[in-house]
Amino acid sequence: MAVAFCIQYARVSPVMDGSALPIARSTLPEAAAERLRALIIEGDLAPGAKLNERELSERLGVSRTPLREAFRMLAADGLLVQLPNRGAQVVALSPADVRGAFEVMGALEGLAGELAVARVTDADIAHLTALQEEMEAAHAGQDLPAYYRINRLIHDRLNALADNAVLEQTYRTLNARLHALRFRSNLNPGKWDQAVAEHRAMIEALAARDGAALRDLLVGHLRAKQQAVLDSMENKDDKNLLGGKLP
């Protein structure tokens, strides 16, 4: 799958071809971290992959010093692990890790949905409806990177509407570890179609101010994502979910 570099997941560059893409000096570590995050999410850097500093330095057009700082930033987010004398590698979650993380994410998103219903405005609903339409257009065009970028905006906005700083911070910390799995859970066409329909129902529940329905939809949505990932790991039909290897 072609992967476009992005900052905040906006598609701001041509399809990646391995050439150097210079970054503004004032934001080198942060921008390098966002580009690496995109490569991890979209599967270009698979779970368990060891990161080659020389290759990535050339690929991103940055020196090794800001690249190493980017590694530290992503390690703090739980996306990379840095091993003494062995460099950095992409974190690979076990089935137990996946199960536990998605269970907690479902509870967090369900609570956020309930809280959001009590605080959402008509303007918020109009904005989320527009995002939903944009996301469905990306789905119709089979543009998974664009779809996931908008999908993330919708989930982030729902959590922001909950207006609970503790919930939002916990959500962001945990979700950072799950982006790659959530992205690739849509590689199955049927499950991707299902996810779009679930999102449409979420917006409808929000517009109806039905907190219980939105909570149940969000919990079910995360449960379906969890199952899609676990099925892929169990069936060994997605080597990107298995650290790039098929045992």
N, C-alpha and C positions, 0 to 999 in steps of 0.2 A: 504494500500500500504506500502511495506517495505520502510523504510527511512534509508539511510546511512548517518552517520555523515561525514561532509566534512569541509575543510578549503579551501577557494577560490573555493568551489564546486567540488574539486577533490574527487573521491571516494577512501578514504584512510583507511577505516575501514570496518569491517563486518557489516551486517545488525544490526541496533540498537535493543537491547533486554532489555534496561533499566539498564544494568550494568554500573558501573562507568568506565569512560574512561579518565585516567589522562592526564593532559595537561602540557606542559613544563612551569615551573614557570615564566620564563621571559616574557611570552606572555599570561598569564592567562586571563585577561579581554578581550583582542582582540580575542583569540581563542574561549573563551566561547561565545562571541557575535556572531562569525561566526557559531558556532554550533546551537545556538538559532535561528539565521537567517534561517538556513537550515530547522529547525523544523517548523518555521512559513511558509516558502515558500512551503514546501511539505505537509502542512496541518496537521501535528501532533499537532501543537498548533493552534487552530482555531481562527478566528476573534472573539474578545470579551472574549476570554479565560483568566481567572485570573491565574497568575503565582504563583505557590507554591514554595517558596524559598527552603524549606527543600527537597522536592522531586527533584527539578532541581539540587540542590547542589550535591545530591547523584548520580543522573543520569549522570552528567557531570564530577564528580570527582573533584569538586573545592569547596573551602569554600565560605561562603556567601559574604565576602568582594569583591572578584573579580566578583562574580556573580552579585552583585548590581551595580558594575561599568559597567558590560556588559549591564545591564538593561538601565543605563543612556545613553550608546552609542547608543543603539537601539531606545531609546526614541528620541534622537537627530536626528535620521534618519527617524523618523515618523512611526516606526513599533510598538512601544509600547507607552502607556500612563501611567504615574505614578500619582496616586491619593493619596492625603494626608490621612494617616491612613487606606488606602485600598490596598496598594501595587501596583504592575504593572499588566497591562493586555494588550493583543494584540489589536491593533487598528482594528476597524470594520468600513469600509467605507460604506457610504450610496450610493444608486443609483446615486444621484446627484454628489457625490464625484467621483464616478467611471467615470461617463460621462465626467465631466470636466477634470479629470486627463488624460484620454485617448485621449481626443481632443487635449490637449496641447502636449502630447507625440507624437501623430501623426505628428503634425507640426514640432516638434523638429527633429524627425527621418527623415522626408521628407527633411528638410533643410540639415541635416547631409549627407544624400545620395547625394544630389546635389553637395555639397562641396567636398565630397569624390571622386566623379568622376573626378574632375579636378586635384586631387592630387595622385590618386592611381597609383601604379607601377605594372608591370607584376608580380613581386615577391609577392606583396600584394594579387593579384588576385589568384595566385597559392596557397597561404596559406589559403585564404578564401574558395577556391574550395575544398581543403583537409578537412577543417572543415565541410563543407557542406556534403561531403561524409561520414565523421565520424558521423555526426548528423543523416543522413539517415540510417546508420547502426544501431544506437541506436533506431530509430523509428521502423525499421524492427524487432528488437529484443524486442520491447515493453518496453524498459528501459527508462521510462519517466525522472527519476532524471538525468541520463547521458545525455539524449536528451536536457534537459533544461540547463544543465551546458554548453554544446557546443553552444546551441542557444544563451545563454547570451554572450559567447565569440564572436560570430559573430556580434551581435548588438553592443557590446562594441568596437569591432575593427572598424566597420563602423563609429562610432562616433569619434574614435581616428583619423581616416583618414581625417575627416573634418578639423582637426587642428585648432579648435576654442575653446579656453579654457573656455569661458563663456558658450557656447552651451553645452560643455561636462559636466561642473559642474552642470548646470541646469538639464540636462538629468539624471545624476547620482542621484541627490537629489530626483527628482520626481519618477524615476524608482524604487528606493529603496522601495517606498510605494506600488508599483504595482507588484513586483515579484511574490507574492503568487497568485494573481489573474491571471497573465499571465501563471504561471505554471499550474493552475487547469483548465484554459480554454482549455487545451489539453486533458482533461479527456474524452471528447466526441470523439470517434474514427473518425467520419467524419470530424470534425473540426480540429483534429490533422493532418489528411491526407492533408486537405486543406492548413494548415500552412506550411507543408513540401514543397508542390508544390509552394507556394508563395515564400518561401526562395530560391528555385531553380531558379525561375524567377528573383529574386533580383540579384543573383550572375551573371546570364546571362546579365542583364542590366548593371551591373558594368563592366563586361568584355567588353561590347560593348561601354563603355564610354557614355552611354545614361542617362544623368542626369535627364531629365524630366521623363523618364520611371521609373527610380529607385525611384524618389520622389513619383510618383503616386502609385507605388507598396508598398512602406513603409507606406504611409498614409492609403492606403486600408487595409494593413495588420493590422495596429493598430485599424482601424475602425471595422474590423472583430473580433478582440480580445475584443474590447469594447462591441460589440453586444452579443458575446458569454457569457460574464460575466453578462450583464444586463438580458439576457434571463434566465440564471440560477437563478438570484435573483428574477425575476418576477414569474417564474414558480415554485419557491421553490423546485427545484429538486436537489439542492446541498447544504446540510446543512452547509458545511464548508464555503460557501460564505455568510452565514446568521448568522455567529457567533455561529455555532453549534446548532442552534435551528430551529425548524419548527413551526412557529406560527399557 
